[in-house]
Amino acid sequence: MAIDLYTLKKTVVMVLRADGNQECVHVLQLAVKQALSQDSQRMVDVALKHAADEWCGSNTLPKWVVQVGIEGMPKPGAPVYQWSFHKRPFCFDHELGKPDGYLGERTSQGGYRMRSVKEQERLRDLETAQQIDDGTAWVYKDFWRGELFESGEEFLKYRGGASGMGLDKRRRNGARRCPLPPRVAKILSLIRLIERKGERASAADQHFLSCLKDKAFRLGHVL
C-alpha cells in the first residue's frame, strides 16, 4: 500500500483568490514515499523529528497549504488544502481528502492565482481532448468494454454532461475497441476481488479499494 508522508515547511507562497484577497499559503512537501514500508521507518522518524523541530514554538499552524513533490517547488495545478490537523506539522496523503482549489498561473507580482476545482478539471479535460486529437492519448468511453472516444470534441461533450448516456448507447456499436493493457486488467481484477468481499472487507481493504479505483480512473482516462 503506497502511503506517502508530507511535512509542513516554513516556505510560503502568496495566492490571489477570486475575490481579490491574498492568501498566505505554506508548502506541504513530500518527505517520504511509501512511508509504511519497513525500509522507510528511519526516514519517517527523521522527517517527523525535523518537522517537529521546525515548528516548535509556533502557536498556530498554517491555515492553508499547497501540496508539492519532493523537489519542493510549487507549480500551477498543485492542490491547495485547508490545514485541519491540530498542532500536527505532518500528514499522510490519504488524510488530505479533496482539495479546496489549485494553484493557477503565476502573476507578475510573484504570487499565484487561485483556480477553483471546476476550473482545474476543465483545464485537464481540455488537455486530454488535445492529446486525443494529437494521437498521444487513448481515452476510454466505456472502460470495462475497452471502447475509446473518437475525438477530443466527443470527450468534452461527454465530460460536460451534454450528451449523457444516450450518446454512449447510440455510438457504442461504432466505438473503437482496445484490449485492456495487462496493468489495467490486473487493477480491475483486484477491484472485483475486494468488492466481492462485501461487508467482510476490512478498513485496509476499503482504503486499498479506494486507491485502486483512483488509479483505474487515471489509467482509464489517460493512457
C-alpha positions as a Markdown table, in Angstrom:
| # | Residue | x | y | z |
|---|---|---|---|---|
| 1 | Met | 0.0 | 0.0 | 0.0 |
| 2 | Ala | 1.7 | 3.2 | -1.2 |
| 3 | Ile | 1.1 | 5.8 | 1.5 |
| 4 | Asp | 3.3 | 8.9 | 1.4 |
| 5 | Leu | 4.3 | 11.2 | 4.2 |
| 6 | Tyr | 4.1 | 15.0 | 3.8 |
| 7 | Thr | 5.5 | 17.6 | 6.2 |
| 8 | Leu | 4.9 | 21.4 | 6.6 |
| 9 | Lys | 7.6 | 23.8 | 5.6 |
| 10 | Lys | 8.1 | 27.5 | 6.6 |
| 11 | Thr | 8.2 | 28.3 | 2.8 |
| 12 | Val | 5.3 | 30.5 | 1.8 |
| 13 | Val | 3.7 | 31.5 | -1.5 |
| 14 | Met | 1.1 | 34.2 | -2.0 |
| 15 | Val | -2.2 | 33.2 | -3.7 |
| 16 | Leu | -4.6 | 35.7 | -5.2 |
| 17 | Arg | -8.2 | 34.5 | -4.6 |
| 18 | Ala | -11.1 | 35.1 | -6.9 |
| 19 | Asp | -12.5 | 37.7 | -4.5 |
| 20 | Gly | -9.2 | 39.7 | -4.9 |
| 21 | Asn | -7.9 | 39.0 | -1.4 |
| 22 | Gln | -4.4 | 37.5 | -1.0 |
| 23 | Glu | -3.9 | 34.3 | 1.0 |
| 24 | Cys | -0.6 | 33.2 | 2.6 |
| 25 | Val | -0.2 | 29.5 | 1.7 |
| 26 | His | 2.6 | 27.3 | 3.2 |
| 27 | Val | 4.2 | 24.4 | 1.4 |
| 28 | Leu | 3.3 | 20.9 | 2.3 |
| 29 | Gln | 6.2 | 18.9 | 0.9 |
| 30 | Leu | 6.6 | 15.2 | 0.1 |
| 31 | Ala | 9.0 | 13.8 | 2.7 |
| 32 | Val | 8.9 | 10.0 | 2.4 |
| 33 | Lys | 7.4 | 7.9 | -0.4 |
| 34 | Gln | 5.8 | 4.6 | 0.7 |
| 35 | Ala | 6.0 | 5.6 | 4.4 |
| 36 | Leu | 4.5 | 2.3 | 5.5 |
| 37 | Ser | 7.4 | 0.3 | 4.2 |
| 38 | Gln | 9.7 | -1.2 | 6.8 |
| 39 | Asp | 12.7 | 0.1 | 4.9 |
| 40 | Ser | 11.3 | 3.7 | 5.3 |
| 41 | Gln | 10.8 | 3.7 | 9.0 |
| 42 | Arg | 14.1 | 5.5 | 9.7 |
| 43 | Met | 13.4 | 8.2 | 7.1 |
| 44 | Val | 9.9 | 8.7 | 8.6 |
| 45 | Asp | 11.3 | 9.2 | 12.1 |
| 46 | Val | 13.9 | 11.7 | 10.8 |
| 47 | Ala | 11.2 | 13.6 | 8.8 |
| 48 | Leu | 8.8 | 13.8 | 11.7 |
| 49 | Lys | 11.6 | 15.0 | 14.1 |
| 50 | His | 12.6 | 17.7 | 11.6 |
| 51 | Ala | 9.0 | 18.8 | 11.1 |
| 52 | Ala | 8.5 | 19.0 | 14.9 |
| 53 | Asp | 11.8 | 21.0 | 15.4 |
| 54 | Glu | 10.9 | 23.4 | 12.6 |
| 55 | Trp | 7.5 | 24.2 | 14.0 |
| 56 | Cys | 8.5 | 24.0 | 17.7 |
| 57 | Gly | 7.3 | 27.2 | 19.5 |
| 58 | Ser | 4.8 | 28.1 | 16.8 |
| 59 | Asn | 1.5 | 29.0 | 18.5 |
| 60 | Thr | -0.6 | 28.3 | 15.4 |
| 61 | Leu | 0.0 | 26.2 | 12.2 |
| 62 | Pro | -0.9 | 27.5 | 8.7 |
| 63 | Lys | -4.5 | 27.8 | 7.6 |
| 64 | Trp | -3.8 | 26.9 | 4.0 |
| 65 | Val | -1.2 | 24.6 | 2.5 |
| 66 | Val | -0.2 | 23.7 | -1.1 |
| 67 | Gln | 0.9 | 20.2 | -1.8 |
| 68 | Val | 4.2 | 19.8 | -3.7 |
| 69 | Gly | 6.5 | 17.0 | -4.6 |
| 70 | Ile | 10.0 | 16.0 | -3.3 |
| 71 | Glu | 11.6 | 19.0 | -5.2 |
| 72 | Gly | 9.5 | 21.4 | -3.0 |
| 73 | Met | 8.7 | 23.9 | -5.8 |
| 74 | Pro | 5.0 | 24.9 | -6.2 |
| 75 | Lys | 3.7 | 24.7 | -9.7 |
| 76 | Pro | 0.4 | 25.7 | -11.4 |
| 77 | Gly | -2.0 | 22.8 | -10.9 |
| 78 | Ala | -0.7 | 21.9 | -7.4 |
| 79 | Pro | -3.7 | 21.2 | -5.0 |
| 80 | Val | -4.4 | 23.6 | -2.1 |
| 81 | Tyr | -5.9 | 22.4 | 1.2 |
| 82 | Gln | -7.1 | 23.8 | 4.4 |
| 83 | Trp | -4.9 | 22.5 | 7.2 |
| 84 | Ser | -7.1 | 20.7 | 9.6 |
| 85 | Phe | -4.6 | 18.7 | 11.7 |
| 86 | His | -4.4 | 20.4 | 15.1 |
| 87 | Lys | -0.8 | 21.0 | 16.3 |
| 88 | Arg | 0.5 | 18.5 | 13.8 |
| 89 | Pro | 3.0 | 19.6 | 11.2 |
| 90 | Phe | 2.7 | 16.4 | 9.1 |
| 91 | Cys | 0.1 | 14.2 | 7.5 |
| 92 | Phe | -0.2 | 11.2 | 5.2 |
| 93 | Asp | -1.5 | 11.7 | 1.7 |
| 94 | His | -4.7 | 9.7 | 2.3 |
| 95 | Glu | -5.7 | 12.0 | 5.1 |
| 96 | Leu | -5.9 | 15.1 | 2.9 |
| 97 | Gly | -9.3 | 14.5 | 1.3 |
| 98 | Lys | -10.4 | 16.7 | -1.6 |
| 99 | Pro | -8.6 | 20.0 | -2.3 |
| 100 | Asp | -10.3 | 23.3 | -1.9 |
| 101 | Gly | -8.6 | 24.7 | -5.0 |
| 102 | Tyr | -5.4 | 24.7 | -7.1 |
| 103 | Leu | -2.6 | 27.0 | -7.9 |
| 104 | Gly | -3.1 | 28.9 | -11.1 |
| 105 | Glu | -0.8 | 31.0 | -13.2 |
| 106 | Arg | 2.0 | 32.9 | -11.6 |
| 107 | Thr | 1.3 | 36.7 | -11.5 |
| 108 | Ser | 3.8 | 39.5 | -12.3 |
| 109 | Gln | 4.0 | 40.2 | -8.5 |
| 110 | Gly | 5.5 | 36.7 | -7.9 |
| 111 | Gly | 2.4 | 35.1 | -6.4 |
| 112 | Tyr | -0.2 | 32.7 | -7.9 |
| 113 | Arg | -3.8 | 33.0 | -8.9 |
| 114 | Met | -6.2 | 30.5 | -7.3 |
| 115 | Arg | -8.1 | 28.1 | -9.6 |
| 116 | Ser | -11.3 | 26.5 | -8.5 |
| 117 | Val | -11.8 | 22.8 | -8.6 |
| 118 | Lys | -14.1 | 23.1 | -11.6 |
| 119 | Glu | -11.5 | 25.3 | -13.4 |
| 120 | Gln | -8.8 | 22.8 | -12.8 |
| 121 | Glu | -11.0 | 19.9 | -14.0 |
| 122 | Arg | -11.9 | 21.8 | -17.2 |
| 123 | Leu | -8.2 | 22.5 | -17.9 |
| 124 | Arg | -7.4 | 18.8 | -17.5 |
| 125 | Asp | -10.3 | 17.9 | -19.8 |
| 126 | Leu | -9.1 | 20.4 | -22.5 |
| 127 | Glu | -5.5 | 19.0 | -22.2 |
| 128 | Thr | -6.8 | 15.5 | -22.5 |
| 129 | Ala | -9.0 | 16.4 | -25.5 |
| 130 | Gln | -5.9 | 17.9 | -27.2 |
| 131 | Gln | -4.0 | 14.7 | -26.5 |
| 132 | Ile | -6.8 | 12.6 | -28.1 |
| 133 | Asp | -6.7 | 14.7 | -31.3 |
| 134 | Asp | -2.9 | 14.6 | -31.4 |
| 135 | Gly | -3.0 | 10.8 | -31.0 |
| 136 | Thr | -0.9 | 10.9 | -27.9 |
| 137 | Ala | -3.6 | 9.6 | -25.5 |
| 138 | Trp | -6.2 | 6.8 | -25.5 |
| 139 | Val | -9.3 | 7.8 | -23.6 |
| 140 | Tyr | -11.9 | 5.2 | -22.6 |
| 141 | Lys | -15.6 | 5.9 | -23.3 |
| 142 | Asp | -16.5 | 2.5 | -21.7 |
| 143 | Phe | -13.6 | 1.4 | -19.5 |
| 144 | Trp | -15.0 | -2.1 | -18.9 |
| 145 | Arg | -15.6 | -2.9 | -22.6 |
| 146 | Gly | -12.4 | -1.2 | -23.8 |
| 147 | Glu | -14.2 | 1.4 | -26.0 |
| 148 | Leu | -12.4 | 4.6 | -26.8 |
| 149 | Phe | -13.5 | 8.2 | -27.6 |
| 150 | Glu | -13.1 | 9.0 | -31.3 |
| 151 | Ser | -12.2 | 12.7 | -30.8 |
| 152 | Gly | -11.4 | 15.4 | -28.3 |
| 153 | Glu | -14.8 | 17.0 | -29.1 |
| 154 | Glu | -16.7 | 13.8 | -28.2 |
| 155 | Phe | -14.8 | 13.5 | -25.0 |
| 156 | Leu | -15.5 | 17.1 | -24.0 |
| 157 | Lys | -19.2 | 16.6 | -24.7 |
| 158 | Tyr | -19.2 | 13.6 | -22.5 |
| 159 | Arg | -17.4 | 15.3 | -19.7 |
| 160 | Gly | -19.7 | 18.3 | -19.9 |
| 161 | Gly | -22.7 | 16.1 | -19.5 |
| 162 | Ala | -24.4 | 17.5 | -22.6 |
| 163 | Ser | -25.0 | 14.1 | -24.2 |
| 164 | Gly | -25.5 | 11.9 | -21.3 |
| 165 | Met | -25.8 | 8.1 | -21.5 |
| 166 | Gly | -27.8 | 8.4 | -24.8 |
| 167 | Leu | -24.8 | 9.4 | -26.8 |
| 168 | Asp | -22.8 | 6.5 | -25.3 |
| 169 | Lys | -25.5 | 4.0 | -26.3 |
| 170 | Arg | -26.0 | 5.4 | -29.8 |
| 171 | Arg | -22.3 | 5.3 | -30.7 |
| 172 | Arg | -21.5 | 2.1 | -28.8 |
| 173 | Asn | -21.6 | -0.1 | -31.9 |
| 174 | Gly | -19.2 | 2.2 | -33.8 |
| 175 | Ala | -16.8 | 2.9 | -30.9 |
| 176 | Arg | -13.2 | 1.8 | -31.2 |
| 177 | Arg | -12.2 | -1.2 | -29.1 |
| 178 | Cys | -8.9 | -1.6 | -27.5 |
| 179 | Pro | -7.7 | -4.6 | -25.4 |
| 180 | Leu | -7.1 | -3.7 | -21.8 |
| 181 | Pro | -3.4 | -3.4 | -21.0 |
| 182 | Pro | -2.1 | -6.1 | -18.5 |
| 183 | Arg | -1.6 | -3.4 | -15.8 |
| 184 | Val | -5.2 | -2.2 | -16.1 |
| 185 | Ala | -6.6 | -5.7 | -16.2 |
| 186 | Lys | -4.8 | -6.5 | -13.0 |
| 187 | Ile | -6.1 | -3.4 | -11.3 |
| 188 | Leu | -9.7 | -4.3 | -12.4 |
| 189 | Ser | -9.3 | -7.9 | -11.1 |
| 190 | Leu | -8.2 | -6.6 | -7.7 |
| 191 | Ile | -11.2 | -4.2 | -7.6 |
| 192 | Arg | -13.6 | -7.0 | -8.3 |
| 193 | Leu | -11.9 | -9.2 | -5.7 |
| 194 | Ile | -12.3 | -6.7 | -2.9 |
| 195 | Glu | -15.8 | -5.7 | -3.9 |
| 196 | Arg | -16.9 | -9.4 | -3.7 |
| 197 | Lys | -15.9 | -9.4 | 0.0 |
| 198 | Gly | -18.8 | -7.0 | 0.7 |
| 199 | Glu | -19.2 | -6.5 | 4.4 |
| 200 | Arg | -16.3 | -8.8 | 5.1 |
| 201 | Ala | -13.9 | -6.2 | 3.7 |
| 202 | Ser | -11.6 | -4.7 | 6.3 |
| 203 | Ala | -10.7 | -1.0 | 6.7 |
| 204 | Ala | -7.4 | -1.7 | 5.0 |
| 205 | Asp | -9.3 | -3.4 | 2.1 |
| 206 | Gln | -11.6 | -0.3 | 1.8 |
| 207 | His | -8.6 | 2.0 | 1.7 |
| 208 | Phe | -6.8 | -0.2 | -0.9 |
| 209 | Leu | -10.0 | -0.3 | -2.9 |
| 210 | Ser | -10.2 | 3.5 | -3.0 |
| 211 | Cys | -6.6 | 3.7 | -4.1 |
| 212 | Leu | -7.2 | 1.1 | -6.9 |
| 213 | Lys | -10.3 | 2.9 | -8.2 |
| 214 | Asp | -8.4 | 6.2 | -8.2 |
| 215 | Lys | -5.6 | 4.5 | -10.2 |
| 216 | Ala | -8.1 | 2.9 | -12.5 |
| 217 | Phe | -9.7 | 6.3 | -13.2 |
| 218 | Arg | -6.4 | 7.9 | -14.0 |
| 219 | Leu | -5.2 | 5.0 | -16.2 |
| 220 | Gly | -8.6 | 4.6 | -17.8 |
| 221 | His | -8.9 | 8.2 | -18.9 |
| 222 | Val | -5.3 | 9.0 | -19.9 |
| 223 | Leu | -3.0 | 6.2 | -21.0 |
